[in-house]
Amino acid sequence: MIRMDTKQKFRLLDTGRLSGAMNMALDEAILEHVAQNKSLPTIRFYAWERPTLSLGYFQRFDRDVDIDGVKNKEFDLVRRMTGGRAVLHDQELTYSVIIPGEHEWAKASVVESYHYLSFALRDGFRHLGVEAEIVSLADEDHREALPVAGSAACFDSPSWYELVVGGKKIAGSAQVRAHGGLLQHGSLLLNLDVDDLFSVLKFRSIEQMSKTKEDFLMRAVSVKQLTGRDITWDEATEAFSVGFQSGLGIELVSQPLLEEEWTLAKVLEKEKYGTEEWTKRR
């Protein structure tokens, strides 16, 4: 495991509810500035103005998205710069971790950095009363406890290191190395509406959708399902702020966005993440 010898300062951002395009634009804008050491390494918590289906960078739009379902639900739609499968962002806390390329976590392999950042998420869930386990595909003793992919949905597909409770995923993350830095962002499930998710994914038949939905319910779980209560935004951000500090051995300091980051994000929103060309590119 990689751990800092002393507590490094990370900037803490809580940007609240924004559009899907702006949320993705901000992650990239912050990544550029952190990579250039114009901003501290950053932990950002954010939410979505309305339910938003995000697609992985390599995901096929025509194969996986039910565009009529998206329009009927009046959901937002955006493509991430990270890989992975589709995520319906709604009743969740979304996080991003952004560090420069020379940071020792960024110098580690993708698998190693996933593993290390999992400790922050595990500690955050503990502060919400949920005992999540870090499970690895490389561990034969745990491999059978991981879900097997059955749909285009992120929480239906295992990665190298997963946060699971009773074999069910409770967090989904994706990572990219770009602009000379590392970005990992992901969804921490506070609650889950499976019907909404499956209404915007494409299936060959009603029968396939019904079977896949049934399987999905065996592979994903939310904090509310486990604790029986609603978690407020302030409670969730506080829990994971503490979790990131204890899990990573860092100190979080509240600092605002730079004006330059916000300016670049508005350009990226208009010219990239808010465009049909980017969203439907694959």
C-alpha positions in Angstrom: 0.0 0.0 0.0 1.2 3.5 -0.8 0.9 6.0 2.0 2.2 9.6 2.5 4.9 10.0 5.1 3.4 13.3 6.2 -0.2 14.6 5.8 -0.3 16.3 2.5 -2.8 19.1 2.0 -5.6 18.4 -0.5 -8.2 21.0 -1.6 -11.7 20.2 -0.7 -14.5 21.3 -3.0 -18.2 21.0 -2.7 -19.7 22.3 -5.9 -23.3 21.2 -5.2 -25.8 20.5 -8.0 -24.7 21.3 -11.6 -25.6 20.0 -15.1 -24.1 16.8 -16.4 -22.0 18.7 -19.0 -20.7 21.2 -16.4 -19.9 18.5 -13.9 -17.7 16.6 -16.4 -16.2 19.9 -17.7 -15.3 20.9 -14.1 -13.5 17.6 -13.5 -11.4 18.1 -16.6 -10.7 21.8 -16.0 -9.6 21.0 -12.4 -7.4 18.2 -13.8 -5.6 20.5 -16.1 -4.9 23.0 -13.4 -3.8 20.4 -10.8 -1.5 18.8 -13.3 0.2 22.1 -13.9 0.5 22.6 -10.1 -1.7 25.7 -10.3 -4.1 24.1 -7.8 -3.7 21.7 -4.9 -4.5 18.1 -5.4 -8.3 18.1 -5.1 -11.2 16.1 -3.6 -14.5 17.3 -5.1 -18.0 16.3 -4.0 -20.9 17.1 -6.4 -24.4 16.3 -7.4 -26.6 16.7 -10.4 -29.3 19.2 -11.4 -31.5 16.4 -12.6 -31.0 12.7 -13.0 -28.2 12.2 -15.5 -27.1 9.1 -17.5 -23.3 9.3 -18.0 -21.6 7.0 -20.5 -18.1 5.7 -20.4 -15.6 7.1 -22.9 -15.5 3.9 -25.0 -19.2 3.0 -24.6 -21.4 2.6 -27.7 -24.1 5.2 -27.7 -26.3 3.4 -30.4 -26.0 0.0 -28.6 -26.5 1.0 -25.0 -28.7 4.1 -24.8 -32.5 4.2 -25.1 -32.7 7.8 -26.3 -36.5 7.8 -26.2 -36.4 6.7 -22.6 -34.0 9.5 -21.8 -36.3 12.1 -23.4 -39.4 10.7 -21.9 -37.9 10.8 -18.4 -36.5 14.3 -19.1 -33.1 13.1 -17.9 -29.8 14.6 -18.8 -27.2 12.7 -20.8 -23.4 13.2 -21.0 -20.3 11.2 -21.9 -17.4 11.0 -19.4 -13.7 11.3 -20.2 -13.2 8.1 -18.1 -14.0 4.6 -19.2 -16.4 2.1 -17.7 -20.1 1.6 -18.2 -23.3 3.7 -17.9 -24.2 5.3 -14.6 -27.5 7.0 -13.7 -26.5 9.8 -11.3 -29.4 10.7 -9.1 -29.6 9.7 -5.4 -25.9 9.5 -4.8 -22.8 11.4 -3.6 -20.4 11.8 -6.6 -16.7 12.3 -5.9 -13.6 13.1 -7.8 -10.0 12.7 -6.8 -7.5 14.7 -8.9 -3.7 14.6 -8.5 -0.7 15.7 -10.6 1.3 13.1 -12.6 4.4 13.4 -10.4 2.4 12.4 -7.3 3.4 9.0 -6.1 -0.2 7.7 -6.4 -0.3 8.7 -10.0 3.0 7.0 -10.6 1.5 3.7 -9.4 -0.3 1.4 -11.7 -4.0 1.8 -12.4 -4.7 -1.2 -10.2 -2.6 0.0 -7.3 -4.1 3.5 -7.3 -7.6 2.1 -7.5 -6.7 -0.1 -4.5 -5.3 2.7 -2.5 -8.2 5.1 -3.1 -10.6 2.4 -2.1 -9.5 2.8 1.6 -10.9 6.4 1.6 -14.3 5.1 0.3 -14.4 2.3 2.7 -13.8 4.7 5.6 -16.4 7.1 4.4 -19.0 4.3 4.3 -18.1 3.3 7.8 -18.9 6.8 9.0 -22.4 6.3 7.6 -22.8 3.0 9.5 -22.0 0.7 6.5 -19.2 -1.9 6.7 -18.0 -2.2 3.1 -15.3 -4.6 2.1 -12.6 -4.0 -0.5 -12.7 -7.0 -2.8 -10.2 -7.8 -5.6 -10.6 -9.7 -8.8 -7.1 -10.9 -8.4 -8.0 -12.6 -5.1 -9.4 -16.1 -6.0 -11.0 -16.4 -2.5 -13.1 -13.2 -3.2 -13.7 -13.5 -7.0 -16.9 -15.4 -6.6 -18.3 -12.7 -4.3 -18.1 -10.1 -7.1 -20.9 -9.4 -9.5 -20.7 -10.6 -13.1 -21.5 -8.1 -15.9 -25.1 -8.5 -17.3 -25.9 -5.1 -18.7 -24.5 -1.7 -19.8 -24.7 -0.4 -16.3 -21.7 0.3 -14.2 -23.0 -1.3 -11.0 -23.5 -4.5 -13.0 -19.8 -4.8 -13.8 -16.9 -5.6 -11.5 -13.6 -3.8 -11.6 -10.2 -4.7 -10.0 -11.1 -3.4 -6.6 -14.7 -3.0 -5.5 -16.5 -1.7 -2.5 -19.0 -4.4 -1.7 -21.5 -5.3 1.1 -22.6 -8.8 1.1 -21.2 -9.3 -2.4 -23.1 -6.3 -3.8 -21.5 -3.2 -5.2 -22.1 0.0 -3.3 -19.7 2.2 -5.3 -18.6 2.5 -8.9 -15.5 4.4 -10.0 -13.6 5.1 -13.2 -10.1 6.5 -13.8 -8.2 8.3 -16.5 -4.6 9.6 -16.9 -4.7 12.7 -19.0 -3.2 16.3 -19.2 -0.3 15.1 -17.1 -2.5 14.1 -14.1 -4.8 11.5 -12.7 -8.6 11.8 -12.3 -10.7 9.2 -10.6 -14.4 9.9 -10.1 -17.3 7.7 -9.0 -20.8 7.2 -7.6 -21.4 6.4 -3.9 -25.0 5.0 -3.8 -27.1 6.6 -1.1 -30.3 5.3 -2.7 -31.1 3.4 -5.9 -34.1 3.5 -8.3 -33.5 0.5 -10.6 -36.6 1.2 -12.7 -35.3 4.7 -13.7 -31.9 3.2 -14.7 -33.4 0.5 -16.8 -35.8 2.8 -18.5 -32.9 4.6 -20.3 -30.8 1.6 -21.3 -31.3 -0.3 -24.5 -32.3 -4.0 -24.5 -33.2 -6.5 -27.3 -36.6 -7.4 -25.7 -38.8 -6.8 -22.6 -37.8 -10.3 -21.5 -34.1 -9.5 -21.6 -34.6 -6.3 -19.7 -36.7 -8.0 -17.0 -34.1 -10.8 -16.5 -31.2 -8.3 -16.5 -33.0 -6.1 -13.9 -33.6 -9.1 -11.7 -29.9 -10.0 -11.9 -28.9 -6.4 -11.3 -30.8 -6.3 -8.0 -28.6 -9.1 -6.8 -25.4 -7.1 -7.6 -26.0 -3.6 -6.3 -27.0 -2.1 -3.0 -27.5 1.4 -1.6 -26.8 3.0 1.8 -30.6 3.4 2.4 -31.2 -0.3 1.7 -28.6 -1.2 4.3 -29.4 1.4 7.0 -33.1 1.9 6.4 -32.8 5.7 6.5 -32.3 8.6 4.1 -28.8 10.2 4.2 -28.6 14.0 3.9 -26.1 15.7 1.6 -24.3 17.3 4.6 -24.1 14.0 6.4 -22.7 12.2 3.3 -20.1 14.9 2.5 -19.0 15.0 6.1 -18.7 11.2 6.3 -16.6 11.0 3.2 -14.5 14.1 4.0 -13.5 12.3 7.2 -13.1 9.0 5.2 -10.7 10.5 2.7 -8.6 12.0 5.4 -8.3 8.8 7.5 -8.2 6.4 4.5 -5.5 8.3 2.6 -3.6 10.0 5.5 -4.2 13.5 4.0 -5.5 16.9 5.3 -8.4 18.5 3.5 -8.5 22.3 3.3 -11.6 24.1 2.0 -10.5 26.3 -1.0 -12.7 27.8 -3.8 -12.4 27.1 -7.5 -9.9 29.3 -9.3 -11.5 31.7 -11.7 -9.3 30.2 -14.4 -10.8 26.7 -13.6 -14.3 28.0 -13.8 -13.6 29.8 -17.1 -12.1 26.7 -18.7 -15.0 24.6 -17.5 -17.5 26.9 -19.2 -15.5 26.5 -22.5 -15.4 22.7 -22.1 -19.1 22.6 -21.3 -20.0 24.6 -24.4 -17.5 23.1 -26.9 -17.2 19.5 -25.6 -19.4 17.9 -23.0 -22.5 19.8 -24.0 -22.3 18.8 -27.6 -24.1 16.0 -29.4 -20.9 15.2 -31.3 -19.1 14.4 -28.0 -22.0 12.5 -26.5 -22.7 10.3 -29.5 -19.1 9.9 -30.7 -19.1 6.1 -30.4 
